[in-house]
Amino acid sequence: MIIKLVNRETEAELLLEGRMDAQTSVEAETVFLDMAERFDKLILNMEKLDYISSSGLRALKRTHMAMVKKSGVLELKNVNKMVMEVFEMTGFVSLLRFV
């Protein structure tokens, strides 16, 4: 999985590419949580994210909780149909903010 940062002062956009699975989600979570500490708003651009597993969902939930704890904002954008179906089946659509 490739993660690229677009830094906009108090806001960060992470461009995600590839698969967020058991092999990549630990590293992704580390990056997400680091960005959650540094920025008030974190945007995950999932336009090129092909797949997300339960470990990827766990990374997103922990990132969401870190942002809520500091009264920050986590947004997901450009979520493709297949990944959105995973969010819908697992109930993450009611937990996360989509733009």
C-alpha positions in Angstrom: 0.0 0.0 0.0 1.2 3.5 -0.9 0.3 6.5 1.3 1.1 10.0 0.1 0.6 13.1 2.3 -0.8 16.4 1.1 -0.1 18.9 4.0 -2.4 21.9 4.3 -1.3 23.5 7.6 -4.0 22.3 10.1 -5.4 19.7 7.7 -3.8 16.6 6.1 -5.0 14.6 3.2 -3.6 11.1 2.8 -3.9 9.6 -0.7 -4.2 5.8 -0.3 -3.4 3.4 -3.0 -3.5 -0.4 -3.1 -4.8 -2.8 -0.5 -5.3 -2.2 3.2 -5.0 -5.7 4.5 -3.3 -7.7 7.3 0.1 -7.0 5.8 -0.3 -3.3 5.3 -2.8 -2.1 7.9 -0.3 -2.0 10.8 2.0 0.4 9.0 -1.1 2.4 7.7 -2.4 2.7 11.3 0.9 4.0 12.5 0.8 6.7 9.8 -2.9 7.5 10.4 -2.3 7.9 14.2 0.8 10.1 13.7 -1.2 12.3 11.4 -4.1 12.4 13.9 -1.7 13.8 16.5 -0.3 16.4 14.2 -3.5 17.7 12.4 -6.9 18.9 13.4 -8.5 17.5 10.3 -7.5 14.3 8.5 -8.9 13.3 5.1 -8.4 9.9 3.7 -8.7 9.9 0.0 -9.6 6.3 -1.0 -9.9 6.8 -4.8 -7.1 4.3 -5.5 -7.8 2.0 -2.5 -8.7 -1.3 -4.0 -9.5 -3.4 -0.9 -9.9 -3.1 2.9 -9.9 -6.0 5.3 -11.0 -6.3 9.0 -7.5 -5.2 10.1 -7.9 -2.1 7.9 -11.3 -1.4 9.4 -9.7 -1.7 12.9 -7.0 0.9 11.8 -9.7 3.3 10.7 -11.7 2.8 13.9 -8.6 3.6 16.1 -7.9 6.6 14.0 -11.5 7.8 14.3 -11.3 7.4 18.1 -8.1 9.3 18.2 -9.6 12.2 16.2 -12.8 12.2 18.4 -10.7 12.3 21.5 -9.0 15.5 20.4 -12.2 17.0 18.9 -10.7 16.6 15.4 -12.3 15.6 12.2 -11.7 12.4 10.1 -13.2 12.4 6.6 -13.2 9.7 3.9 -13.6 10.7 0.3 -13.6 9.1 -3.1 -14.5 5.7 -1.7 -15.0 3.2 -4.5 -18.1 1.0 -4.7 -16.4 -2.2 -3.4 -14.8 -0.6 -0.4 -18.1 1.3 0.4 -19.9 -2.0 0.4 -17.6 -3.2 3.1 -18.3 -0.1 5.1 -22.1 -0.6 4.6 -21.9 -4.4 5.6 -19.9 -3.7 8.8 -21.9 -0.6 9.9 -18.9 1.8 9.4 -21.1 4.1 7.4 -22.7 5.3 10.6 -19.4 5.7 12.4 -17.3 7.5 9.8 -17.9 10.7 7.9 -17.9 10.5 4.1 -17.6 13.5 1.8 
